[in-house]
Amino acid sequence: MRKLKLTTWNPLRLYRGYKDMSKRLKEKTLEGNLVGEGLVQGGIIIFGKDGKPKYAYEEETGSEIPVDDIVAALNAVKSGKDEL
């Protein structure tokens, strides 16, 4: 389990990052809650047909998920490639 880590201690950058993230959530009509472990981060692991992990993406809080990269990795695994 990975915990959230700060990339800066600058209060102005933290505030700006919070505002940017809040704007993206509002644009996507997503709502959050204060229930659960808010500091635990997730990610995506893509496994090959052999059951071994081929690609991994670790979540970075406040950043968009790189959908194009994940789709490219899925297509690579589907076609049997080990590298993008």
Backbone as a chain_set.jsonl record, in Angstrom:
{"seq": "MRKLKLTTWNPLRLYRGYKDMSKRLKEKTLEGNLVGEGLVQGGIIIFGKDGKPKYAYEEETGSEIPVDDIVAALNAVKSGKDEL", "coords": {"N": [[0.85, -1.169, 0.0], [0.742, 2.065, -1.037], [1.434, 5.276, 0.231], [0.233, 8.637, 0.122], [2.418, 11.134, -1.022], [3.94, 14.275, -0.577], [4.821, 16.576, -3.13], [5.843, 19.009, -2.868], [6.508, 21.559, -0.427], [5.698, 24.081, -0.516], [3.325, 26.385, 0.288], [1.766, 27.942, -1.486], [1.961, 26.603, -3.959], [0.809, 24.185, -3.214], [-1.809, 25.008, -2.656], [-2.578, 25.987, -5.198], [-2.435, 23.605, -6.681], [-4.441, 22.151, -5.395], [-6.683, 23.726, -6.061], [-6.671, 23.449, -8.879], [-7.126, 20.685, -9.114], [-9.642, 20.496, -7.9], [-11.145, 21.96, -9.737], [-10.982, 20.305, -12.039], [-12.367, 18.052, -11.076], [-14.9, 19.143, -10.659], [-15.59, 19.887, -13.294], [-15.898, 17.386, -14.398], [-18.045, 16.502, -13.11], [-17.701, 15.037, -10.715], [-17.891, 13.845, -7.401], [-16.469, 13.944, -4.19], [-15.806, 12.279, -1.041], [-15.358, 12.206, 2.511], [-14.819, 9.764, 3.583], [-13.164, 6.814, 4.526], [-9.762, 5.767, 3.727], [-7.96, 8.322, 2.863], [-5.359, 8.804, 2.064], [-4.231, 6.693, 0.761], [-2.916, 5.437, -2.212], [-3.619, 4.323, -5.543], [-3.485, 2.388, -8.562], [-2.75, 0.99, -11.821], [-2.362, -2.214, -13.123], [-1.279, -4.113, -15.797], [-1.662, -7.262, -17.037], [-0.075, -9.898, -18.839], [-0.936, -12.595, -21.151], [0.301, -14.738, -20.035], [0.017, -14.372, -17.377], [1.786, -12.799, -16.045], [2.847, -9.602, -14.821], [2.916, -6.915, -17.103], [2.85, -4.16, -17.645], [2.729, -1.208, -15.623], [1.043, 1.359, -13.865], [1.414, 3.856, -11.598], [-0.666, 5.613, -9.486], [-0.811, 9.16, -9.368], [-1.652, 11.497, -7.192], [-3.945, 14.002, -8.013], [-3.206, 14.185, -10.636], [-4.045, 13.625, -14.062], [-5.174, 10.491, -15.373], [-3.134, 8.688, -17.598], [-4.669, 7.949, -20.196], [-4.278, 7.351, -22.935], [-1.731, 6.15, -22.92], [-2.25, 3.879, -21.39], [-4.126, 2.546, -22.972], [-2.487, 2.031, -25.173], [-0.671, 0.264, -23.977], [-2.411, -1.854, -23.348], [-3.147, -2.638, -25.947], [-0.635, -3.442, -26.872], [-0.117, -5.661, -25.221], [-2.241, -7.254, -25.996], [-1.533, -7.822, -28.626], [0.677, -9.324, -28.198], [3.178, -8.191, -27.727], [6.103, -7.365, -25.811], [7.091, -4.921, -25.22], [6.385, -1.415, -25.556]], "CA": [[0.0, 0.0, 0.0], [1.509, 3.303, -1.124], [0.802, 6.438, 0.848], [0.382, 9.91, -0.564], [3.594, 11.914, -0.64], [3.915, 15.635, -1.112], [5.887, 16.897, -4.067], [6.329, 20.325, -2.481], [6.03, 22.09, 0.857], [5.337, 25.461, -0.787], [1.87, 26.48, 0.478], [1.096, 28.492, -2.667], [1.867, 25.524, -4.954], [-0.179, 23.226, -2.713], [-3.131, 25.604, -2.849], [-2.847, 26.01, -6.641], [-2.701, 22.23, -7.073], [-5.764, 21.808, -4.872], [-7.685, 24.431, -6.871], [-6.706, 22.816, -10.202], [-7.759, 19.376, -8.977], [-11.062, 20.742, -7.636], [-11.749, 22.391, -11.004], [-11.139, 19.118, -12.896], [-13.439, 17.223, -10.512], [-16.177, 19.823, -10.905], [-15.875, 19.791, -14.727], [-16.3, 16.009, -14.693], [-19.169, 16.268, -12.195], [-17.355, 14.018, -9.728], [-17.948, 14.305, -6.027], [-15.685, 13.141, -3.262], [-16.314, 12.214, 0.325], [-14.285, 12.132, 3.497], [-14.917, 8.44, 4.173], [-12.112, 5.901, 4.095], [-8.354, 6.147, 3.838], [-7.731, 9.266, 1.784], [-3.953, 8.933, 1.698], [-3.782, 5.504, 0.039], [-2.972, 5.619, -3.657], [-3.826, 3.105, -6.319], [-2.8, 2.326, -9.834], [-3.24, 0.014, -12.791], [-1.382, -3.212, -13.553], [-1.761, -4.848, -16.964], [-1.043, -8.575, -17.07], [-0.06, -10.59, -20.122], [-1.655, -13.871, -21.188], [1.022, -15.683, -19.183], [-0.284, -14.051, -15.989], [2.833, -11.951, -15.475], [2.604, -8.177, -15.067], [3.654, -6.372, -18.246], [2.916, -2.713, -17.517], [2.136, -0.701, -14.388], [0.892, 2.799, -13.72], [1.155, 4.239, -10.214], [-1.456, 6.839, -9.41], [-0.245, 10.373, -8.804], [-2.813, 12.278, -6.773], [-4.108, 15.293, -8.657], [-2.836, 14.107, -12.05], [-4.933, 12.855, -14.921], [-4.702, 9.156, -15.75], [-2.716, 8.725, -19.005], [-5.531, 6.98, -20.875], [-3.659, 6.927, -24.2], [-0.636, 5.226, -22.597], [-2.83, 2.631, -20.903], [-4.701, 1.878, -24.149], [-1.348, 1.521, -25.956], [-0.164, -0.91, -23.268], [-3.392, -2.926, -23.553], [-3.016, -3.103, -27.33], [0.64, -4.151, -26.976], [-0.293, -6.97, -24.586], [-3.174, -8.004, -26.839], [-0.836, -8.285, -29.823], [1.766, -10.183, -27.787], [4.44, -7.468, -27.587], [6.543, -7.16, -24.435], [7.443, -3.515, -25.05], [5.588, -0.499, -26.374]], "C": [[0.896, 1.232, 0.0], [0.73, 4.423, -0.473], [1.104, 7.681, 0.023], [1.653, 10.6, -0.089], [3.503, 13.282, -1.298], [5.079, 15.838, -2.062], [6.481, 18.267, -3.769], [5.799, 20.674, -1.101], [5.625, 23.553, 0.704], [3.819, 25.599, -0.683], [1.131, 27.054, -0.733], [0.942, 27.436, -3.753], [0.855, 24.476, -4.518], [-1.594, 23.741, -2.954], [-3.517, 25.605, -4.325], [-3.172, 24.6, -7.148], [-4.074, 21.771, -6.619], [-6.859, 22.458, -5.721], [-7.808, 23.794, -8.265], [-7.424, 21.469, -10.148], [-9.262, 19.543, -8.732], [-11.792, 21.151, -8.908], [-11.987, 21.202, -11.925], [-12.274, 18.233, -12.389], [-14.801, 17.834, -10.801], [-16.573, 19.722, -12.373], [-16.383, 18.402, -15.102], [-17.493, 15.576, -13.852], [-18.914, 15.087, -11.259], [-17.413, 14.626, -8.343], [-17.125, 13.377, -5.167], [-16.389, 13.059, -1.922], [-15.124, 12.106, 1.266], [-14.313, 10.799, 4.233], [-13.766, 7.587, 3.658], [-10.728, 6.475, 4.263], [-8.006, 7.032, 2.656], [-6.292, 9.386, 1.33], [-3.414, 7.731, 0.938], [-3.949, 5.752, -1.455], [-3.121, 4.28, -4.352], [-3.015, 3.12, -7.589], [-3.429, 1.277, -10.727], [-2.095, -0.916, -13.148], [-2.011, -3.979, -14.707], [-0.96, -6.141, -17.06], [-1.111, -9.158, -18.474], [-0.836, -11.894, -20.037], [-0.994, -14.919, -20.308], [0.798, -15.415, -17.697], [0.763, -13.187, -15.309], [2.531, -10.489, -15.772], [3.5, -7.655, -16.187], [3.859, -4.864, -18.132], [2.245, -2.305, -16.208], [2.093, 0.823, -14.425], [0.567, 3.073, -12.266], [0.439, 5.579, -10.205], [-0.643, 7.974, -8.8], [-1.415, 11.283, -8.48], [-2.811, 13.646, -7.437], [-3.767, 15.281, -10.129], [-3.858, 13.271, -12.808], [-4.339, 11.478, -15.196], [-4.321, 9.204, -17.227], [-3.441, 7.654, -19.829], [-4.882, 6.462, -22.159], [-2.531, 5.926, -23.959], [-1.172, 3.865, -22.16], [-3.446, 1.844, -22.068], [-3.583, 1.29, -25.014], [-0.768, 0.267, -25.303], [-1.111, -2.094, -23.435], [-3.287, -3.506, -24.966], [-1.721, -3.887, -27.527], [0.528, -5.551, -26.38], [-1.197, -7.849, -25.448], [-2.478, -8.585, -28.071], [0.402, -9.111, -29.494], [3.112, -9.511, -27.656], [4.8, -7.318, -26.116], [6.924, -5.712, -24.153], [6.584, -2.662, -25.955], [6.387, -0.019, -27.566]], "O": [[1.704, 1.427, 0.908], [-0.49, 4.507, -0.61], [2.112, 7.75, -0.681], [1.93, 10.643, 1.11], [3.045, 13.416, -2.433], [6.181, 15.341, -1.832], [7.501, 18.646, -4.345], [4.773, 20.152, -0.664], [5.249, 24.197, 1.683], [3.093, 24.999, -1.476], [-0.017, 26.686, -0.98], [-0.1, 27.374, -4.405], [0.123, 23.935, -5.347], [-2.467, 22.998, -3.402], [-4.648, 25.264, -4.671], [-4.085, 24.427, -7.956], [-4.788, 21.09, -7.355], [-7.85, 21.811, -6.059], [-8.916, 23.619, -8.772], [-8.229, 21.149, -11.023], [-10.065, 18.803, -9.3], [-12.93, 20.738, -9.134], [-13.054, 21.086, -12.528], [-13.06, 17.719, -13.185], [-15.746, 17.125, -11.149], [-17.743, 19.498, -12.685], [-17.2, 18.258, -16.012], [-17.897, 14.414, -13.885], [-19.791, 14.251, -11.038], [-17.032, 15.778, -8.139], [-17.089, 12.168, -5.392], [-17.426, 13.685, -1.702], [-13.992, 11.929, 0.816], [-13.879, 10.714, 5.382], [-13.436, 7.639, 2.473], [-10.543, 7.533, 4.865], [-7.78, 6.531, 1.554], [-6.025, 10.012, 0.304], [-2.26, 7.742, 0.51], [-4.995, 6.221, -1.904], [-2.783, 3.235, -3.796], [-1.983, 3.786, -7.677], [-4.498, 0.744, -10.43], [-0.988, -0.465, -13.441], [-3.148, -4.442, -14.605], [0.268, -6.117, -17.151], [-2.078, -8.942, -19.204], [-1.337, -12.255, -18.972], [-1.64, -15.876, -19.881], [1.321, -16.139, -16.849], [0.639, -12.876, -14.124], [2.02, -10.163, -16.844], [4.7, -7.926, -16.208], [4.922, -4.351, -18.482], [1.316, -2.965, -15.741], [2.995, 1.477, -14.95], [-0.438, 2.585, -11.749], [0.878, 6.546, -10.829], [0.11, 7.779, -7.846], [-2.091, 11.783, -9.38], [-1.806, 14.357, -7.424], [-4.012, 16.271, -10.82], [-4.452, 12.338, -12.267], [-3.118, 11.329, -15.245], [-5.097, 9.707, -18.04], [-2.887, 6.593, -20.117], [-4.933, 5.265, -22.439], [-2.388, 4.962, -24.71], [-0.615, 2.826, -22.516], [-3.304, 0.623, -22.14], [-3.715, 0.179, -25.529], [-0.413, -0.686, -25.997], [-0.659, -3.221, -23.641], [-3.335, -4.722, -25.15], [-1.699, -4.878, -28.258], [1.02, -6.517, -26.962], [-0.945, -9.044, -25.608], [-2.789, -9.694, -28.505], [1.107, -9.555, -30.401], [4.117, -10.202, -27.487], [3.92, -7.162, -25.269], [7.065, -5.315, -22.996], [6.11, -3.121, -26.994], [5.883, 0.762, -28.373]]}, "num_chains": 1, "name": "protein.A"}
